[in-house]
Amino acid sequence: MDIAAIVARFDLHTMALRMNAGDFTHADSLFTPEIGGNCVNWLLGHLLVSRDDLMMRMEYSTSLPDGFRAIYAQGSDGRRTDHFLPYEDLVQLWGTLHTSLIERFKRVDITNHDTLPAFEKFDLMQFHEAYHIGQMGLLRRLMGKEGQIK
């Protein structure tokens, strides 16, 4: 496992997220296309649940507010926007969790397999993040905003 490569991918995802959705308002984050799908608010909350799951596998306690998982976990209703958290709060939580995750990875001892977290689904998680951040870029265009990743 190459920790530097893992950190670089997480940093790249954060950069892409900021480019795709960093200038959104809360109202923008609730935009749901008529053709179906989830809004950016749900997508970001959902990714926060995923990152928090990884942190807990790395022996950190959850950093998500009470009730957060019920709103944003896989299988929750991503179209029922009346109970979503303010988008600005999600963005701030992403930054905090990202910093904690990167710091934790930098302290992983790859020579001691007993101390490594459970990475059996790590590649899937990386794909999962890239997939949903890409969806945010498509939602941006559907809102009539110019694409930011060119």
SULCOR-V806308 format. One record per pair of residues at least 24 apart in sequence whose ideal C-beta (glycine too) atoms are under 10 Angstrom apart, sorted by the first residue. I is the first residue (numbers start at 1). J is the second residue. Records with the same first field share a line. If there is no record, write none. Layout:
BEGIN
I: J / J
END
This chain:
BEGIN
1: 105 / 108 / 110 / 113 / 116 / 119 / 122
2: 110
3: 105 / 106 / 107 / 108 / 109 / 110
4: 105 / 106
6: 101 / 102 / 105 / 106 / 108 / 119 / 122 / 126
7: 101 / 102 / 103 / 105 / 106
9: 122 / 125 / 126 / 129 / 130
10: 51 / 54 / 98 / 101 / 102 / 105 / 125 / 126 / 129
11: 98 / 102
12: 126 / 129 / 130 / 133
13: 47 / 51 / 94 / 98 / 126 / 129 / 130 / 132 / 133
14: 94 / 95 / 98 / 99 / 101 / 102 / 129 / 133
15: 133 / 149
16: 129 / 130 / 133 / 134 / 136 / 137 / 148 / 149
17: 43 / 44 / 47 / 91 / 94 / 98 / 129 / 132 / 133 / 136 / 137
18: 91 / 94 / 95 / 133 / 148
19: 133 / 136 / 137 / 140 / 147 / 148 / 149 / 150
20: 133 / 134 / 135 / 136 / 137 / 138 / 139 / 140 / 141 / 145 / 147 / 148 / 149
21: 87 / 90 / 91 / 94 / 133 / 136 / 137 / 139 / 140 / 145 / 148
22: 91 / 136 / 148
23: 140 / 145 / 148
24: 87 / 88 / 91 / 136 / 139 / 140 / 143 / 145
25: 86 / 87 / 88
26: 81 / 84 / 85 / 86 / 87 / 88 / 89 / 90
27: 87
28: 87 / 139 / 140 / 143 / 145
29: 81 / 84 / 85 / 86 / 87 / 88 / 90 / 91 / 136 / 139
30: 79 / 81 / 82 / 84 / 87
31: 81 / 139 / 140 / 142 / 143 / 144 / 145
32: 78 / 79 / 81 / 139 / 142
33: 138 / 139 / 142 / 143
34: 142
35: 142
36: 79
37: 78 / 79 / 135 / 138 / 139 / 142
38: 72 / 76 / 77 / 78 / 79 / 81 / 132 / 135 / 139
39: 78 / 79 / 81 / 84 / 87 / 135 / 136 / 139
40: 87 / 90 / 132 / 133 / 135 / 136 / 139 / 140 / 143
41: 71 / 72 / 78 / 81 / 84 / 85 / 86 / 87 / 90
42: 71 / 72 / 76 / 77 / 78 / 79 / 80 / 81 / 84 / 90 / 132
43: 72 / 78 / 90 / 131 / 132 / 133 / 135 / 136 / 139
44: 72 / 84 / 85 / 87 / 90 / 91 / 93 / 94 / 132 / 133 / 136
45: 69 / 71 / 72 / 73 / 76 / 78 / 84 / 85 / 87 / 89 / 90 / 93 / 94
46: 71 / 72 / 73 / 74 / 76 / 78 / 128 / 132
47: 72 / 90 / 94 / 97 / 125 / 128 / 129 / 131 / 132 / 133 / 136
48: 72 / 85 / 90 / 93 / 94 / 96 / 97 / 98
49: 73 / 74 / 76
50: 74 / 124 / 125 / 128 / 129 / 132
51: 93 / 94 / 97 / 98 / 100 / 101 / 125 / 129
52: 93 / 97 / 100 / 101
53: 121 / 125
54: 97 / 101 / 104 / 105 / 117 / 118 / 119 / 121 / 122 / 125
55: 97 / 100 / 101 / 104 / 117
56: 117
57: 117 / 118 / 119 / 120 / 121 / 122
58: 100 / 101 / 104 / 105 / 107 / 108 / 115 / 116 / 117 / 118 / 119
59: 104 / 115 / 117
60: 97 / 100 / 101 / 104 / 117
63: 93 / 96 / 97 / 100 / 101
64: 93 / 97
65: 89 / 93
68: 93
74: 128
END
